[in-house]
Amino acid sequence: MKLTALEVIEKYPVIPVYYHDDAETCLSVVKACYDGGIRVFEFTNRGANAVQNFSRLLEYRNNHLPDLKLGIGTIKTVEQAETYITMGADFIVSPIVKASLAKVSADHGVFWIPGCMTPTEINLAEELGAALVKLFPGDTLKPGFLKAVKPLFPNLKFMPTGGVDLEKGNIDSWLDAGVTALGFGSRLFQSLGTADDYKWLTKRCEELINLVVVRTL
């Protein structure tokens, strides 16, 4: 039985968040992350080549990585959502809460993750049918925020994104606060290797998987 996007996120709760203008670089990054145990990847709609690069990633995923959930982030309009949903995105991530995005995702049966920063936004996301909320930006809200608001929303799951640190103490703090998953952006991709060698990224993903998955079992 095929797992839903949320089920895969819960099983593999480390989610890289990435964009690059060069398609080959994007492919190398996704492959390196996958080799490190990543099974959920968020490509972001943040550059001129986002659509064509996402298409390349989808093609490669469909042919070589069938168990990878590949979603698109930084979606702010219905038009953007429809473009990527039509292409085959497994999930949609938005930095905002918007009723029209909730509706278009639901109409197409695509998992929607809205970004929230306040209890009011979280409540609206829940009313619009969200099951998982992105806490954004994570380094501004911090684990203490989640600890305070999580009891108010017992049926929601949470994922911080934006400035989440790779350091074990920070990860443990978020896990202790009750997150379901963690989104890792630029700090994950700070290169420790050469431009054409992504073994460092594979190793870094392996380390993160070990830190997070062991705690969530």
C-alpha positions in Angstrom: 0.0 0.0 0.0 1.4 3.4 -1.1 2.1 5.8 1.8 0.6 9.3 1.8 2.8 12.3 1.9 2.1 12.9 5.6 2.9 9.2 6.4 6.2 9.5 4.6 7.0 12.7 6.4 6.3 11.1 9.7 8.5 8.1 8.9 11.3 10.2 7.4 11.1 13.5 9.3 14.1 15.3 7.9 13.1 17.5 5.0 15.7 19.4 2.9 14.5 22.7 1.5 16.5 23.8 -1.6 16.7 25.8 -4.8 19.4 26.3 -7.4 19.3 27.9 -10.9 21.3 25.0 -12.4 19.4 21.8 -13.1 22.4 19.5 -12.8 23.3 20.9 -9.4 19.7 20.3 -8.3 19.9 16.7 -9.5 23.2 16.1 -7.7 21.8 17.6 -4.5 18.7 15.5 -4.6 20.6 12.3 -5.3 23.1 13.0 -2.5 20.3 13.6 0.0 18.5 10.5 -1.1 21.7 8.4 -0.7 21.8 9.8 2.9 18.4 8.5 3.7 16.2 11.4 2.8 12.7 10.4 1.4 11.0 13.8 1.5 12.4 16.8 -0.4 11.1 20.3 -0.8 12.2 22.2 -3.9 11.4 25.9 -3.7 9.8 28.1 -6.2 12.4 30.9 -5.8 14.1 31.5 -9.1 13.6 31.9 -12.8 14.4 28.3 -13.5 12.2 26.8 -10.8 9.5 25.3 -13.1 12.0 23.7 -15.6 14.3 22.4 -12.9 11.4 20.9 -10.9 10.3 19.2 -14.1 13.8 17.7 -14.4 13.7 16.6 -10.8 10.3 14.9 -11.3 11.5 13.1 -14.3 14.6 11.7 -12.5 12.5 10.9 -9.4 9.9 9.0 -11.5 12.6 6.9 -13.2 15.1 6.3 -10.4 13.7 7.3 -6.9 10.1 6.1 -6.8 9.8 6.2 -3.0 10.9 9.9 -2.8 8.1 12.4 -2.1 9.0 15.5 -4.0 7.1 18.7 -3.2 7.3 22.3 -4.1 7.6 25.2 -1.6 7.2 29.0 -1.6 3.8 28.8 -3.3 1.8 31.9 -2.8 -0.8 31.9 -5.5 -3.4 29.4 -7.0 -1.7 29.8 -10.4 1.6 28.7 -9.0 0.0 25.8 -7.1 -1.9 24.6 -10.2 1.3 24.7 -12.3 3.2 22.4 -10.0 0.3 20.2 -9.1 -0.3 19.6 -12.8 3.4 18.7 -13.2 3.1 16.1 -10.4 4.2 17.7 -7.1 3.5 15.4 -4.2 2.9 18.2 -1.8 2.6 22.0 -1.7 4.3 24.2 0.9 3.4 27.9 1.3 4.9 30.6 3.5 1.4 31.9 4.2 -2.1 30.7 5.1 -4.5 31.2 2.3 -8.0 29.7 1.8 -7.6 29.5 -2.0 -4.4 27.5 -1.6 -6.1 25.1 0.8 -9.0 24.7 -1.7 -6.9 24.1 -4.8 -4.8 21.5 -3.0 -7.8 19.7 -1.6 -9.6 19.8 -5.0 -6.6 18.0 -6.5 -6.0 15.7 -3.6 -2.5 17.1 -2.9 -1.1 17.6 0.6 -0.9 21.2 1.7 1.5 22.6 4.3 0.9 26.2 5.2 3.4 28.5 7.0 2.3 30.1 10.2 3.8 32.5 12.8 1.0 33.2 15.2 -1.7 31.3 17.0 -4.3 33.1 14.9 -2.7 31.8 11.7 -2.4 28.3 13.1 -6.0 28.3 14.0 -7.0 29.5 10.5 -4.8 26.7 9.0 -6.6 24.2 11.1 -10.0 25.5 10.0 -8.9 25.2 6.4 -8.1 21.6 6.9 -4.3 21.6 7.3 -2.9 18.5 9.1 0.7 19.7 9.3 1.7 23.4 9.8 5.1 24.9 9.0 6.4 27.1 11.7 8.2 29.9 9.8 10.7 31.3 10.4 11.8 28.7 12.9 14.9 30.6 14.2 12.6 33.5 15.1 9.8 31.4 16.8 12.1 28.9 18.6 11.0 25.7 20.4 9.5 27.7 23.3 6.9 29.1 21.1 5.8 25.6 20.0 5.7 24.4 23.6 3.4 27.2 24.5 0.9 26.8 21.6 0.9 23.1 20.9 -1.5 22.2 23.8 -4.0 24.6 22.1 -3.9 22.5 18.9 -3.8 18.9 20.0 -4.8 17.6 16.5 -2.2 19.5 14.5 1.3 18.4 13.6 4.2 20.9 13.3 7.4 21.4 11.3 9.8 24.3 11.8 11.6 25.6 8.7 13.9 28.6 8.3 17.1 28.8 10.2 16.8 25.4 12.0 20.3 24.6 13.2 22.0 21.3 12.6 23.4 21.2 16.1 22.1 18.3 18.2 21.1 20.6 21.1 18.8 22.6 18.8 17.3 19.6 17.2 16.7 18.0 20.6 15.0 21.2 21.7 12.6 21.1 18.8 11.9 17.4 19.2 11.3 17.9 23.0 8.8 20.7 22.0 6.8 18.1 20.0 7.6 18.6 16.3 6.7 16.0 13.8 9.4 16.9 11.3 12.2 19.4 10.7 12.8 21.4 7.5 16.5 22.2 6.8 17.5 25.0 4.4 20.7 26.9 3.8 22.5 25.5 6.9 22.2 22.0 5.6 23.7 23.0 2.3 26.7 25.0 3.5 29.4 23.1 1.5 32.1 21.2 3.2 33.3 19.6 -0.1 34.2 20.5 -3.6 31.7 21.7 -6.2 31.5 18.3 -7.9 31.6 16.1 -4.8 28.5 15.8 -2.7 29.6 13.0 -0.4 29.7 15.6 2.4 26.0 16.2 1.9 25.1 12.5 1.9 27.0 12.1 5.2 25.3 15.2 6.7 21.9 13.8 5.8 22.8 10.4 7.3 23.8 12.2 10.6 20.6 14.2 10.7 18.5 11.1 10.0 20.2 9.3 12.9 19.6 12.3 15.2 16.0 12.8 14.3 14.5 9.4 13.4 15.9 7.7 16.5 14.2 10.3 18.7 10.8 10.0 16.9 10.6 6.2 16.9 
